[in-house]
Amino acid sequence: MTKISKAACIGGGVIGGGWIARFLLAGIDVDVFDPHPEAGRIVGEVIANAEKAYAMLTGAPLPPRGRLRFCQTLVEAVTDADWIQESVPERLELKRGVLTEIDAAARLDALIGSSTSGLLPTDLQRDMKHPERLFVAHPYNPVYLLPLVEIVGGEKTSAATIRAAMERLPPIGMKGVHIAKEIEAFVGDRLLEALWREALWLIHDDICTVETLDDVIRYSFGLRWAQMGLFQTYRIAGGEAGMRHFLAQFGPCLAWPWTKLTDVVDLDEALIEKIGRQSDEQAAGLSIRQLERIRDENLVGILQALKGGDGGKGWGAGKLLKDFEQSLWAQGGGETMPADPSKPLRLVETKVSPAWVDYNGHMTEHRYLQVFGDTSDALLRLVGVDLAYVEAGHSYYTVESHIRHLGEAKLGQAIHSACQILDVDEKRLHVFHTLRDTATGELIATAEQMLLHVDSKAGKAMAAPAGVLDRVKAIAASHAELALPEGAGRHVGQRR
């Protein structure tokens, strides 16, 4: 699959900063041009939020973070990039001028995407000498977490450009959807505008407050939309007869005068003040940055839940995350043997995500097993038991685990785990893992595990190949000089 080798971002605001973070965390170098005097601070804050979110989102090994460089001119930023993303304010003449300047300075094979949320690509590419490589790449905020990008071509955009743009998004964990015909506001924003217009009328007419309206969305159809969208949700509503029955039953309602979708509410000072006051009350003192962090934590939890949908195969955005993680595991994240294999191998660095905690805000029991399993997986990748090895039909299976809970891991806490090999033979691998608080070094939990090398196709144990066994034995020989860790060999209920 074709990948982006170097990106340029013109504009580093909310959307531009999100693109920068998405590229960087995918291991792509990014050159940025934004004349705003505080661009560095703004982008830095977005990247910090993105890194916190990714630490909660996935345990897969991310590639080394790309290099970020702020440039003094637009020309300097775009010169060597193969994907250029324009994210300047939504004014046609401004965007058209910036895109024309990009077109004049960029490599001939560079792709040029605009983050516009509604302007037509045909209008944007009017003055370009090479308009065939311009397309709309409209993302959703936060760009580093929400994976969708609407790809829209103009009259002069080539089919090859659309194909190339679509191909380059999956390696950075995003899903491109090609909008077949250009239309103002494309698809997503048209749907949002219709809902927004009706929502403004409901507030204007004192039917409800902004908090009530948001509650109606987030406690009901918003949850359905997050995983099935609109039409598939309504297919289920039609019962066993499906969509045709649903349309026959509820279609006539569309003629009833329920909504004011064609009427434009007057956003006068009184209505603006009403909405502003109610919004302030709803926020209850939370800052925008605090709300962003809450939003990100909730999105991570939803994405992780969807990753386990459809019997573990993943569903919707969760399946996209699962596929992205598999590509990260396949790449190995650039994992190499730790500098000092004579010490326990520090293999997993993570944070306790919202999806990992119970009603007390503590990490729930089965997540400890997940972290220790990830630690064993990281060890196996180090010795050559990677995704390709497993797909070939061989692996190590965990056949026994003993976990001791010695402390508490809490929401947002940075934690890490380390592995010590206790023993190894042709078929068995005996390991001891420790989980610690990264800030204090306090011991939180331990796990002792026995793994068995298997032929997964034959369904039986077998000797590990020499290449794998040699690597494991080399680490085990170094670890033999270490003291037996406290707690190794204990059984359940044994007194201290």
N, C-alpha and C positions, 0 to 999 in steps of 0.2 A: 504494500500500500504506500502510495506517495505521501511523503511527509513534508511539513514546512521546515525549512532549514534555518531561516532567519526572518524575523518579523519586524515591521515598523509600525508604530502607532502614532497617529497624528491627532492629538487631543488626549488629555489624561484626566478627564473628569470622572463622573460616576461610571459611565459606560466604557470610556477609553481605559480607565484604570482597571476595570473588570477584565477587559481584553488583555491588558498587559499581564495581569496576574495569571490568567488562564494560560497564556503562552509560556511565561516563565516557569510555572509549576509543571509544564509538560516538557521542560528541558530546552526550551527554545530561547535563543538570544533575542533581545528586543531593544531596538533603538527608538527613542521617544522624542517627539518635538511638541512642546506646548509652551507658549510664551507667558502663561500665567505665572506670576512671581512665586506662588506657593505650590506649583505643580509637583515638586519633589515631595513635599509633605503629604499632599493629598494622595498621590499615587502610593507613597509608602504606607499610609494608613489602610488603603484598600488591599495592598499586598499582605499586610499583617493580618487582616481579617480573613483573607483567602487561605493563608497558611494555617491559621487556627481551624478553619473549616475542613481543610484537607486532612489535618491530623485526626479529626473525628470521623471523616468520611470513609477512609480506606486504610487498611493495613498493608496494602500492596506496596512494593518498593518503588517509590517515585524516582525518576531520573534525577541526576544532579541539576539543581535549579539553573535556569538560563541566566546569562549575564544581562544586566540592565544598564543602559547608557542613555543619559539625557543629552540631546544634541542642541547646538546653537541655532541651527537652521533646518528647515524642512528638507532641503536638498541633501544635507548631510545624513539625515535620518533614513531617507528612503533609498539611497544610492545602491546598497547591496542587498536589499530585502527581496524575498520572493513572495511574501504576503504582506500587503500594506493595508492597514485598517484605519479609515478616516472616521473620527468621532467628534467632529466640531459641532457647535450649536446648530439647531435645526432651522437654518435660514438658507433659502435656495441659492441666492447669489454668493453667499459666503462659502457654502459647500461646493458650488460649481467652480469657484475660483481656486479653492484649495485642491480639488481633484484635478483640475487642469494643470496646476503647478506640479502635483505629484506625477501626473502622466508625462510631463516634460522631463522629469529628473529620474524616473524609475527605469530599471532594466526592462528591456522589451518583453521578457518572459515573466515579469512580475504580475501577480494577481492584485487587483485593487478593489477592496470592499468598502462600502459605505455603511455606517451604522444607522443611517436615517430610519426613522420610525414611520415615515409616510410619504416622503418625496419620491417621485417617479425616477427610476434610473435613466430613462430616455432624456429627461430634463437635465439630469446631473451630468450626462456624458456629452452634452451638446457641443462644447468647445474643445473636446479632447482630440488629439491627433491619433490616438490609438484607443478608441472607445470600446473596441471589442473585448477588452480585458476588465472593464468596469462592471460591477454588479452590486446590488444591495445585499449586505450580510447583516440582517437585522437580528440582534440577540435580545435576550431578556435579562433584567437585573435581578440578582447578581450574576454577571456573566460567568464568573468562575465556578458557580454551582449549577445554575439552570443551563441545561445542555442544548436547548433548541436554538437554531439559527435559520431564519427565513432567507432563502436564496432567491433573488429576483433579478432577472435580466432585463435590459432595455432593448430598444429596437436594434441597436448595433452591437449588443453583447453576443459573442459567439457561443455556440453550443459547447465547444471545447472548454471555454472558460467556466461555464456552469458545471461541467463534469469535473474539472480540476478542483474547483472550490468544494464540491461535495465530497471528493475523495480525500481532501486534506483535513476534514473536520474530525472524523472518528479517531485518528491518532492523538488528538488532544481532548478526547472524551466528549465531543459535541456531536449533535445530530443535525444535519442539514435537511431542510424540507424545501423542495423546489416549488415555488409558486408559479404555475404555468403561464399566467397572464399578469402583466403589471397593472396594478390598481392602487389608488391612493390608500395608504395605511395598511396595504397588504391584507393578511387574514387575521392575525392575532389582535392587532390594534383595532380592527373594525369590530370584532366581537367585544373587546374591552370597552370601546367607545359606546356601543349600544347599552351595555350594562351600566356604564358610568352615567350616561344621560338619564336613564331611568332612576338611578340612585339619587342624582341631584334633585329630581322632581320629588322623590319621596321625602327628602330632607326639607326641601322648599315648602312642601304642603304639610309639614309637621306630622307625617305618618309615623315616623320613627326618628331616632337619633342616629348619628354616624356609628356609635358603638353597637346599637341594636342591629343596624344593617350589616355591619361586619360580622356580628355573631351569627346572623342568618346564613351568611356565606360559609364561614369557617366551621360551623357545626353541622352543616348539611351537604348541599350539593358541591361545595368546594372540596370536600373529602372525596366525593365520587369522581369529580373532574381530575383530581390529582393522579388517578390511576387508570381511568377508562375514558376520559374525555366526555363528549356530549352524545354522539350518536350511539356508541356502544352502550352507554348508560341507558339510553332510551330503548335500545333493543331489548335489554333485560326487562324494562318496565312494560314491554308488550307481552310478557309472559311467554309461554311455549310457542305462541304464534309469531313472536318476534316483531321486527320493525313494521311490517305491513299492518299488523293489528294495532300497533301503537299509533301509527299515523291515521288509521281509519277512526280510532277512538278519540284521539286528542287533536287531530288536525283541524276540525271545525272551530276549536277554541281560538285559533289564530285570527278569526274574523271578529272576535269579541273585542270591545274597546277597553282592554285592561290597561294597556301601557300608553306612555306618551313618547314613544321612541322617535316620532317624527316632529315633535315639538322641541324647541330649543329653550331651555330655562335661562332666565335673565340672571346672570351672575353679578347682581348689583352689590353694593357695599354691605347691605344688610345681610344678604345670603352668605357672602364671603365671611363676614364676622360670625354668623351663626355656625357655619361649618368649622371655622378656625377655633372658636371657643369650645365646641364639642370635641374637636380633635385634641385640643390641649387637655381637656378633662380625661379623655380616653387614655392618653399617653401617661397620665399619672406621674409626671416628673421624669420619665425615662428620656434620655437624650437620643438623638438620632443614631449615634454610634452604638448605644446600648440596644436600641431596637434592631439595628443591623445584626448584632451578634445573636440576639434572640431569634431573629428570622433565620439566620444561617444554621443555628443549632437545630431548629425545627425542620428545616429543609433537609439537613443531613439525616435526621431520624426518619423522615418520610422516604428518602431515597434508599436508605438501608432496609427499611421494611419492604419496599417494592423489589429490592434485590432478591429477597427471599420468596417472592411471589411465584405462582404457577409451579408449586412443588419444588421450589429451589432453583428453577431455571431462570427466574427473573421475569419481571413484567414491566412494560412501559419504560419509564426513565430508569427503573431499577435494573432492567435487562441491559440497557446501554451502559450503566455503571459496571455491571458484572462483566460485560465484554471488554470494557476499558481496563478493568483490573486484570483480566486474563492476559491482555496484551502487556501490561506492566510486569506481571509475573514472568511472562515469556522472555521479556527483555532482561529481567533480573535486577533492574534498577541500578546497574553498574556495581552490584555487590562483589566485593573481593574479600579475601581472607583478612581478618583483623590483624593489625600490626603486631600484636603480641599474642600468638595462639597458646602461650603457656599459662594465660589467665583465663578465667571463665569468659566465654565469648558474649559480648554485649550485642544482641541481635535484633531486638525490637524496641523502637521508640514510638510512643503513642500518647494520646490523651484520652481520658474517660469521656466518652461522648454521651449526649442525652439518651441515645438509644440503648446505652449500657447500664443505666441506673434504675434502681427500684424505687419504691415509694418513699424511702428515707433519703434519696439522693446519693446512695452508695452504689458502687458497681455490683450488679447482681451476680449470683454464683456462676452461672454458665459462661459469663464473659471472662472469668478467670481461666476457664478451660480454653476459651477461644484464644486468649493471649498466649497461653502456654503452647497451644497447638501451632500458633503462628511462629513461636520461637523454634519449635521442632522443624517446621517447614523451612525456616530461614537457615537452620543448620544443614538440612538436607540439600538446599540449593548450593550451599558452599562446597559440598562434597560431590556435586554433579547430579544430584537427583532433582532435576528441574522439570518444567512442564513437558518438555520434549521427551524426557526419560519416562515420565508417568504415562504420556500418550502412547509410548512404545510398549506399554504393558507391564512395567515393573515399578515397584515403589516400596516404601517402608510404611507399614500400618502400625498405629499405636494399639497395643493389646492390653496394656494395663497402665493406670494412672492413680497417683495418690497425691491429692492437693491438701495443703495445710493453709488455713486462713489465719494470718497472724496480725493483720492490721486492717485498715479500711481504705479503699480507693474511692474518691469522691468525684462528683461531676466537675469536669474541666481540669482535673489533676494530671500533670505530666508524669508518666510512669515509664519504666524500661525494664526489660527482662534480659537475663544472661543465662548461658548454658554451660554446664560442665559435663563432659563425658566421663562416666564412671567405669564403663566396661564395654567391650565390643568383641564379637566373634563373627563368623561368616554370615550368620543369619540374624543375630540379635544386636540391638543397640540400646544401651542402658544410659539414660541421661538424667540430670538433675538441674532444674530451672529455678531461678530466683526472680521475684518481681519486687521492684523497689520504687520508692518515690524519687523522681529525678532531682528535685530540688534539695532534699534532705538526706537521701541515701537510705532512709528508713525501710526496713524489710516489711513488705506487705503480705507476701504469700510465697510458698514454694510448691514445686510439683516434681515428683519423681515419676519417670515414664519408662516403659519398656516398649521398644519398637521392633517389629519383625519384618525382615525383607521378604517380599512376596512376588510371585508371578500372578498378577491380578487376573489374567485371562484364564490361567489354569486353576486359580483359586487355591493355591497352596504355597507354603513357604519354600524359599529357595535361597541358595547362597548368593550374596551380593557379588557383582563382577569385581575383578581385581582393581580396576581404576577407582571405583567408588570406595572399596574397602581400604585401599592404600591411603586415601585422603583421610578417611575416618580414623584409621589407626595412627596416622601422624599426629592428629590432634589429641587422640586418646593418650599417646605416649607423653605428650607435653603435660596433659592434665593429670597424669599419674603422679607427678611431683607435687600436686596440690593436696592439701589436707582434705579428708572426707568431709563434705559439708554437713553441718549440724542438721539433723533431721533425716538424713539419708537412711533408708532401711527401716524406717518406722512403719508401724501398722496402725490402722484406725483404732482409736481409743487408748493407745499406749500412753502410760503416764510419763510425764517429763522427768 
